[in-house]
Amino acid sequence: MKVLSLFDGISCGMVALERAGIPIEEYAAYEIDKYAKQVSERNYPQIKQYGDVTTADFTKHKGFDLLIGGSPCTYWSIARPNRETSPDGMGGKLFMEYVRALKESGCRWFLYENNYSIHKSIKSFISEQLEVEPIMINSALVSAQHRRRCYWTNIPNITQPEDKGWVVQDILESGLAYQDKSYCVTSTYRPTVYDSFAKHRNTLVAEPIIINPCHGKTRTIKASYGRAGICNAARTDGYGETMIAQPIRIGQYGIGGQGQRIYSVRGKSVTLSANGGGQGAKTGLYKIDLPDGDYIIRKLTPIEAERLQTLPDNYTKGISDSQRYKCIGNGWTIDVITHILSFLPQEAKIAA
């Protein structure tokens, strides 16, 4: 199959195609982020890199079979102040490059992805341009990450993936302490998470947080700070503790900003972020139990973030951790894309 990939990032599409067992004759990628291209080139040196979509001549890809891509959701994201709510901004202009590529290349099949949270007027515009309605798939079905995305495609008869029941606990490398020694005990001792993490003073004695067991039944549970989680598709681990199919926020430090929220590994992870700041803004902070009954609170490692996107371990190695988190957050959940591609008609795969 000849594949044209726009906004290619770290070539998640190539990983998914391989995982779906679809032979690739040629894969043409358009990407401008140097770190993403570095990851792609290390894993797939055979990919042809073409650069900026805005200056591309897509007619050179006439005869290609499949167009894939997801234009940047940065301009449309609900997390962005004053986000664009109509398609006449920069977000819409970049999306129209995808439409232009589809027309100029004449690809028979296409797959376009974007954030579920984008404004309904933009969703309608995308549907109008591509002449198909979106399919919402939550990556939580095939991974330990809560990540709702819309997929516009003319690949027929797509169903929802089977729920694998993974939670954060399933993808952890290990429990790693965030400090080797305690902080100095001060005269004004206020043992709070905020003092320990933000002020780097005072020390907390860690005691496990017990999440009410559901005993394998579906019901509502409450975590600390009054946050409620619906125990849908719940399962229990070997200790009878419930594993929940969505993020469970169990605490915070400071004012509880995006990077200061603490979640349980008994649930799904929060959606990985490409542009979040420090602390846990890109992956969330998680309370991780240690073998001796103690626990630590830390963000996820790059390998754990890769596992949330169902990427191979160390797929993004070779660049800084900060860039790894960004590239992973910008990428696709591989097993979702693999699932969608598995519905390509058999004759299309054979012809390709």
C-alpha positions as CSV (number, residue, x, y, z in Angstrom):
1,M,0.0,0.0,0.0
2,K,1.2,3.5,-0.8
3,V,0.4,5.8,2.2
4,L,0.4,9.6,2.4
5,S,0.7,10.9,6.0
6,L,0.1,14.6,6.9
7,F,1.2,16.0,10.3
8,D,3.0,12.7,10.6
9,G,4.7,13.3,14.0
10,I,6.6,10.2,15.1
11,S,5.0,8.1,12.3
12,C,2.4,6.4,14.5
13,G,0.6,5.6,11.3
14,M,3.5,3.4,10.2
15,V,3.5,1.5,13.5
16,A,-0.2,0.9,13.2
17,L,0.0,-0.3,9.6
18,E,2.7,-2.7,10.5
19,R,0.7,-4.0,13.5
20,A,-2.3,-4.4,11.2
21,G,-0.2,-6.6,8.9
22,I,-0.5,-4.3,5.9
23,P,2.5,-4.3,3.6
24,I,3.8,-0.8,2.7
25,E,5.3,0.0,-0.7
26,E,5.8,3.6,0.0
27,Y,5.1,5.9,3.0
28,A,5.4,9.7,2.4
29,A,5.4,11.8,5.5
30,Y,4.9,15.6,6.0
31,E,6.2,16.9,9.3
32,I,8.1,20.0,10.4
33,D,9.0,19.2,14.1
34,K,12.7,18.2,14.1
35,Y,12.4,16.0,17.2
36,A,9.4,14.1,15.8
37,K,11.3,13.6,12.5
38,Q,14.3,12.4,14.4
39,V,12.2,9.7,16.1
40,S,10.6,8.7,12.8
41,E,13.9,8.5,11.0
42,R,15.5,6.4,13.7
43,N,12.7,3.8,13.6
44,Y,11.8,4.0,9.9
45,P,14.7,5.2,7.7
46,Q,12.8,4.1,4.7
47,I,10.1,6.8,5.2
48,K,10.3,9.7,2.7
49,Q,10.2,13.0,4.5
50,Y,8.7,16.0,2.7
51,G,8.4,18.7,5.3
52,D,5.8,21.5,5.4
53,V,2.2,20.7,4.2
54,T,1.5,24.4,3.4
55,T,4.1,24.4,0.5
56,A,3.5,20.9,-0.7
57,D,2.5,19.7,-4.2
58,F,0.4,16.7,-3.4
59,T,-0.2,15.8,-7.0
60,K,3.2,14.1,-6.9
61,H,1.4,11.4,-4.8
62,K,-1.2,10.6,-7.4
63,G,-2.0,6.9,-7.3
64,F,-1.5,6.6,-3.5
65,D,-4.0,4.4,-1.7
66,L,-4.4,5.9,1.8
67,L,-4.3,9.4,3.3
68,I,-3.9,9.6,7.1
69,G,-3.4,12.5,9.5
70,G,-4.7,14.7,12.2
71,S,-4.1,18.5,11.9
72,P,-2.9,20.2,15.2
73,C,-5.7,20.5,17.7
74,T,-3.8,23.2,19.6
75,Y,-6.0,26.0,18.1
76,W,-9.3,24.1,18.8
77,S,-8.6,22.5,22.2
78,I,-10.9,23.2,25.1
79,A,-7.7,23.6,27.2
80,R,-6.7,26.7,25.2
81,P,-7.9,30.1,26.4
82,N,-9.9,31.8,23.6
83,R,-9.8,28.7,21.5
84,E,-11.1,28.9,17.9
85,T,-14.7,27.8,17.7
86,S,-15.1,28.3,13.9
87,P,-13.1,26.9,11.0
88,D,-11.9,30.3,9.7
89,G,-8.8,30.5,11.9
90,M,-5.4,28.8,11.7
91,G,-6.8,25.4,12.8
92,G,-9.2,25.5,9.9
93,K,-6.5,26.5,7.5
94,L,-4.3,23.6,8.5
95,F,-7.2,21.2,8.2
96,M,-7.9,22.4,4.7
97,E,-4.4,21.3,3.8
98,Y,-5.6,17.8,4.5
99,V,-8.6,18.3,2.3
100,R,-6.3,19.7,-0.5
101,A,-4.1,16.6,-0.1
102,L,-7.1,14.3,-0.4
103,K,-8.2,16.0,-3.7
104,E,-4.8,16.4,-5.2
105,S,-3.5,12.9,-4.4
106,G,-6.8,11.1,-5.3
107,C,-6.3,8.6,-2.4
108,R,-9.2,6.2,-2.3
109,W,-9.2,5.7,1.5
110,F,-8.7,8.4,4.2
111,L,-8.5,8.6,7.9
112,Y,-8.6,12.0,9.8
113,E,-8.3,12.4,13.6
114,N,-8.9,15.2,16.0
115,N,-9.9,16.0,19.6
116,Y,-13.4,15.1,20.7
117,S,-13.6,18.4,22.6
118,I,-13.4,20.6,19.5
119,H,-16.4,22.9,19.0
120,K,-19.5,21.4,17.4
121,S,-19.3,23.9,14.5
122,I,-15.8,22.7,13.6
123,K,-16.9,19.1,13.8
124,S,-19.7,19.9,11.4
125,F,-17.3,21.7,9.1
126,I,-15.0,18.7,9.0
127,S,-17.9,16.3,8.3
128,E,-19.1,18.5,5.5
129,Q,-15.7,18.7,3.9
130,L,-15.0,15.0,4.2
131,E,-18.6,13.9,3.6
132,V,-18.6,11.4,6.6
133,E,-19.6,11.6,10.2
134,P,-17.0,11.1,13.0
135,I,-16.6,8.0,15.0
136,M,-15.7,8.7,18.7
137,I,-13.3,6.1,20.1
138,N,-11.9,6.3,23.6
139,S,-8.3,5.0,23.8
140,A,-9.3,3.7,27.3
141,L,-10.8,0.6,25.5
142,V,-7.4,-0.6,24.2
143,S,-5.0,1.1,26.7
144,A,-4.7,2.5,30.2
145,Q,-5.3,6.1,29.0
146,H,-8.5,8.1,29.0
147,R,-8.3,9.7,25.6
148,R,-11.4,10.5,23.5
149,R,-10.8,11.2,19.9
150,C,-13.0,11.6,16.8
151,Y,-12.1,9.8,13.6
152,W,-13.4,10.7,10.2
153,T,-12.9,7.9,7.6
154,N,-14.5,6.2,4.6
155,I,-13.2,2.8,5.8
156,P,-16.5,1.0,6.2
157,N,-18.2,-0.9,9.0
158,I,-16.0,0.2,11.9
159,T,-17.1,-1.0,15.3
160,Q,-15.8,-0.1,18.8
161,P,-12.7,-2.0,19.9
162,E,-13.0,-4.6,22.6
163,D,-12.3,-3.3,26.1
164,K,-9.0,-4.8,27.3
165,G,-9.5,-3.5,30.8
166,W,-6.1,-2.0,31.3
167,V,-5.4,0.6,34.0
168,V,-2.3,2.6,34.9
169,Q,-1.1,-0.1,37.3
170,D,-0.7,-2.4,34.2
171,I,1.8,-0.2,32.4
172,L,4.1,0.9,35.3
173,E,7.8,0.1,35.1
174,S,8.2,0.2,38.9
175,G,7.7,2.3,41.9
176,L,10.4,5.0,41.9
177,A,10.9,7.4,44.8
178,Y,10.9,11.1,44.0
179,Q,13.6,11.8,46.6
180,D,16.2,9.6,48.4
181,K,16.4,11.6,51.7
182,S,13.7,13.5,53.6
183,Y,13.6,17.3,53.6
184,C,14.9,19.1,56.7
185,V,12.2,19.4,59.4
186,T,11.5,23.1,60.0
187,S,10.4,24.9,63.1
188,T,7.0,25.7,61.5
189,Y,6.1,22.2,60.7
190,R,3.1,21.9,58.4
191,P,3.1,18.4,56.9
192,T,1.2,19.0,53.7
193,V,1.7,17.7,50.2
194,Y,2.1,21.3,49.0
195,D,4.9,22.0,51.5
196,S,6.7,18.8,50.5
197,F,6.4,19.2,46.7
198,A,6.2,22.9,46.0
199,K,8.2,24.4,48.9
200,H,10.7,21.6,49.3
201,R,10.4,21.5,53.1
202,N,8.9,19.2,55.7
203,T,8.3,15.6,55.2
204,L,5.2,13.5,55.1
205,V,4.7,10.0,56.5
206,A,3.1,8.0,53.7
207,E,0.1,5.9,54.4
208,P,-1.8,4.0,51.7
209,I,-5.0,5.4,50.3
210,I,-7.6,2.7,50.2
211,I,-10.2,2.9,47.4
212,N,-13.5,1.3,48.4
213,P,-13.6,-2.1,46.8
214,C,-16.5,-2.9,44.4
215,H,-16.0,-6.6,44.7
216,G,-16.3,-6.9,40.9
217,K,-19.6,-5.0,40.8
218,T,-20.4,-1.8,38.9
219,R,-21.2,1.1,41.2
220,T,-20.3,4.6,42.0
221,I,-17.3,5.2,44.3
222,K,-16.0,8.4,45.9
223,A,-12.4,9.4,46.1
224,S,-10.8,12.1,48.2
225,Y,-11.8,15.7,47.8
226,G,-15.3,14.7,46.8
227,R,-14.4,13.6,43.3
228,A,-16.7,10.8,42.1
229,G,-15.7,8.1,39.6
230,I,-18.1,5.7,37.9
231,C,-17.0,2.1,38.3
232,N,-17.9,1.1,34.7
233,A,-16.2,-2.0,33.3
234,A,-14.5,-2.3,36.7
235,R,-12.3,-5.2,37.7
236,T,-10.5,-6.1,40.9
237,D,-6.8,-6.9,41.4
238,G,-5.5,-9.7,43.5
239,Y,-6.0,-7.7,46.7
240,G,-9.7,-7.0,46.0
241,E,-9.1,-3.4,45.2
242,T,-11.2,-2.0,42.3
243,M,-9.6,-1.1,39.0
244,I,-11.7,1.7,37.4
245,A,-12.1,2.4,33.7
246,Q,-11.6,6.2,33.9
247,P,-9.2,8.5,35.7
248,I,-9.7,8.7,39.5
249,R,-8.5,12.0,41.1
250,I,-7.5,11.3,44.7
251,G,-5.8,14.5,45.7
252,Q,-3.8,17.6,44.8
253,Y,-1.1,19.9,46.1
254,G,-1.0,23.7,45.8
255,I,-4.0,25.1,44.0
256,G,-4.7,21.9,42.1
257,G,-3.7,23.1,38.7
258,Q,-3.3,20.8,35.7
259,G,0.2,19.6,36.9
260,Q,-0.7,19.4,40.6
261,R,-3.5,16.8,40.5
262,I,-2.9,13.3,41.9
263,Y,-4.5,10.2,40.4
264,S,-4.9,6.6,41.4
265,V,-3.2,3.9,39.3
266,R,-6.4,1.8,39.9
267,G,-8.0,3.8,37.1
268,K,-7.1,5.1,33.7
269,S,-4.5,7.8,33.1
270,V,-5.5,11.3,32.1
271,T,-5.0,12.3,28.5
272,L,-1.4,12.8,27.7
273,S,-0.6,16.4,26.8
274,A,2.0,17.6,24.4
275,N,2.2,21.2,25.6
276,G,1.7,21.0,29.4
277,G,4.2,22.6,31.8
278,G,6.3,21.0,34.5
279,Q,5.4,18.6,37.4
280,G,2.6,16.3,36.1
281,A,1.1,18.5,33.5
282,K,2.1,16.2,30.6
283,T,1.2,12.9,32.2
284,G,-0.5,13.5,35.5
285,L,0.8,12.6,39.0
286,Y,0.1,9.1,40.3
287,K,0.1,7.5,43.7
288,I,2.2,4.4,43.3
289,D,2.3,1.7,45.9
290,L,5.7,0.2,47.0
291,P,6.3,-3.4,48.1
292,D,6.8,-2.4,51.7
293,G,3.4,-0.8,52.0
294,D,4.6,2.7,51.5
295,Y,3.9,4.8,48.4
296,I,5.3,7.6,46.3
297,I,3.8,10.2,44.1
298,R,5.4,10.9,40.7
299,K,4.6,11.5,37.1
300,L,4.9,8.8,34.5
301,T,8.2,7.9,32.8
302,P,8.6,8.3,29.1
303,I,8.4,4.5,28.7
304,E,5.1,4.5,30.6
305,A,3.8,7.3,28.5
306,E,4.7,5.2,25.4
307,R,2.8,2.3,26.8
308,L,-0.3,4.5,27.3
309,Q,-0.1,5.2,23.5
310,T,0.5,1.4,22.9
311,L,3.9,2.3,21.4
312,P,6.9,-0.1,21.7
313,D,9.1,0.6,24.7
314,N,11.8,3.2,24.0
315,Y,10.3,4.1,20.6
316,T,11.1,7.7,21.3
317,K,14.5,7.3,22.8
318,G,17.4,9.5,21.5
319,I,15.8,12.9,22.3
320,S,15.3,14.6,25.7
321,D,12.6,13.5,28.0
322,S,10.8,16.8,27.6
323,Q,10.6,16.3,23.8
324,R,9.7,12.6,24.3
325,Y,6.6,13.6,26.3
326,K,5.7,16.2,23.7
327,C,6.1,13.8,20.8
328,I,4.1,11.0,22.6
329,G,1.3,13.4,23.6
330,N,1.0,14.6,20.0
331,G,0.9,11.1,18.7
332,W,-1.9,8.5,18.1
333,T,-2.9,5.6,20.3
334,I,-1.5,2.9,18.0
335,D,-4.0,0.1,18.8
336,V,-6.9,2.4,18.0
337,I,-5.5,3.1,14.5
338,T,-4.7,-0.5,14.0
339,H,-8.3,-1.4,14.9
340,I,-9.6,1.1,12.3
341,L,-7.2,0.0,9.6
342,S,-8.3,-3.7,10.1
343,F,-11.6,-2.8,8.6
344,L,-10.0,-1.9,5.2
345,P,-11.7,-4.2,2.7
346,Q,-9.5,-7.2,1.9
347,E,-9.5,-6.5,-1.8
348,A,-8.0,-3.0,-1.0
349,K,-5.1,-4.6,0.9
350,I,-4.5,-7.2,-1.8
351,A,-4.7,-4.6,-4.6
352,A,-2.2,-2.4,-2.7
